[in-house]
């Protein structure tokens, strides 16, 4: 009977501990859901301000052989507005990442010269909007900044992040050795997964959809 009582006691303790773990996970997830809601509310005015800043109106110049119909002028106006938004995608990407949960936007003038960092300093990154943004000179400058930070912060993962990877490019993660330091180059969906995964849940698709709704509403 003593053995049975002990087993029953251990079983009850196990159930209680499991219940506590479930409650902790639920609370943890709930907190992050609340923080995601706050993140989205914070992003809306920031992105709206960027979209509306320095926007020029489309001015159509009629030409002898051009399509000067009202329909075509309307289409050209829409295309002009979309192009202006495309030009701001890099700035919006930095805000999107730097304001996410447990991240910070380093802005302009930070000693590192880099873009975004996890608050615990586990990751720091320079963000480029497209795979072909850097020429050889700017690439060296980028890697110099990252390798310098890595040398002074050996436990930090230093990342060259590319939002839009080359179409059909499969090698979305690679290690680059620069000035004897390891730099992680990561692109596209792998970059978004690295940043926007919380408690094994990838929120990147939800966040991208949300931001597009702000940009193109």
N, C-alpha and C positions, 0 to 999 in steps of 0.2 A: 504493500500500500504506500509505503514511503517513496518508493521509486516512482510509482504512478503519480503521487502528489507532486513530486519534484518535476516530472515531465510536464504535468499540467501547468505547474507554475511557470516553467520555462516557455511553454507554449503561449501562455497568456502574456508574458513579458515580450515574447517575439511579436505577437499580434499588436501589442501596444507600441512597440518600437516601429513596426511597419506602418502603423497608423500615423505615428509622429512624422515619419519620413514622407509619407504621402502628403500630410498637412504642410510640411516644410516646402516640398516641391510645388504644391498648389499655391502657397503664399509667394514663393519665389517667382513662379510664372505670372501670378496675378500682379505682382509689383512691376514686372517687366512690361506687361500689357498696359498698365497705367502709364509707365514711362514712355512707351511707344505712342500713346495718345498725346502725351505732353510734347513729345518730339515732333509729331505731325502739326500740332497747333503752333509750335515755335517756328517750324519751317515755312508755313504758309505766308506770313508777312515778309519774311526774308527773301523768298524766291519771287514773290509778287513785286517787291521793290526792285529787284534786279531786272526782271522782265520789262518793267515799265520805265526803267532808267535809260536815258539817251536813245530813245527810240525815234527814228526818223520816219516821216511819212513817205510813202512811195509817190514819186512824181513821174508821170508818164510824158515822154516826149514823142510826139507823133512823127513818124518818118514816112517817106514816100512809099516804100515797099513794105512797111511794117503792118502788123495786124492791129489796127487802132479801134477795133470794135469794143463796145462797153464790156462785153463778156470777157474778152482777152485782157483788158485793163484790170478788171476785177480779179482774174486769175493771177496776173502779175503782182497785184497788190498783196494777195494772200501769200504768194511765194516769197515776196520781199519780207513780209512779217515773219515767216518761218525761218528764213535765212538769218535774220537778226537774233532770233531765239537760239538757233544752232550755234551762233558765235558766242553765246553766253553759257553754253553747256559746261565748259570747264570750270567756270566760277561756281555754277550751281552744284556741280559734283563735289567741289571742295566743301561747300556749305552742307550738302547732304551727308557727307562723311564726318566732317568735323563737329557737327551738332548731334551726332548719333549718341546713343547711350554709352557712357564710359569713354567717349572720345572728346577731343578738343580741336578746334580750328586754330592753328597757330598764327593765321593772318599774315600781315606784312610786318617785317621788322623783327621777327623772332631770331635770336642768335644763331639757330641752326640753319635758317634760310629754307626750312622745309614747310610742308603744308599742314599735315594733320598728325595727331599723336594720341595714343591711348593714354588716359589719365595716369595709369600705373606705370607708364613708360615701357611697357612690354613691346609695343610696336610704334614705329614712326615711319611716315611715308611722304614721298613726293608724288603728286598725282598729275598725270597727263591725260588729256581727254582722248587722244587717238594714238594708235601704234606708230604713226609716222610724224608725230609732232616734233620730235627731237632730231636735229642734224648732229653731225659728229661733234661739233664744238659744244652745243648745249647738252648733249649726252654726257660728255666728260665733266662738265660743270655739275650736272645732276649727280653723277656717281662720286665726284669729289666730296660733295656735301654729305651724301649718305655714308661714305666710308669714313669721313672725319667723325661723324656722330657715332658710328659703330666703334671706332677706336676708343672714344671717350666713354662709351656706354656699351661694353661688350655683351651684356645680357639682353640688349634691345634688338628686336628683329627690325632691320632697316629695309624698307620696301620701296621699290620703284613700281608704282601702281599705274596701270593703264586701263582706263574705263572701257574704251572701245578697241577690242583686239582686231587683228587682221582677219578678214573673213576666211572661214574654214581653217584657221590656224589652230593646230592641236596642242602645241607646247605652251600651255598657259601659265606654267610655273617653271622657273629655272633659276639656278644660282649663278651669279656673276661674281668673279673675284676681281676686285679693284683696289689697288693700293694695299694688297694683302688682306683685305677684309671681304667677308661674304655679304653680298647684297642679294635680296630676294626680288626678282622681277616677276610680277604676277599680273595677269590680265583678265579682262572680261568677267565672265561668270565666277571664276575662281577668286578674283579680287572681291567681288560683291559678297560671296559666301564667307570669305575671311572676316569681313567687316560686320555683316548684318546677321550673322548666326548667333542666336541666344539660346542657351540651354538645349543645344542640338536642333533648334528650329531655325530654318533659313527664312528670314523675313524680306529678302531682297526683292522678290517679285512684287510683293505687296507695296513696298516702299517706292519702287520705280513707277508702278501704276499710279500711286498717289501723287508723285511729283509731276508726272506727265499730265495728270488732270489739272494741276495748278498751272502748268505752262501753256496748255492748249485749250483751256476752257473757253 
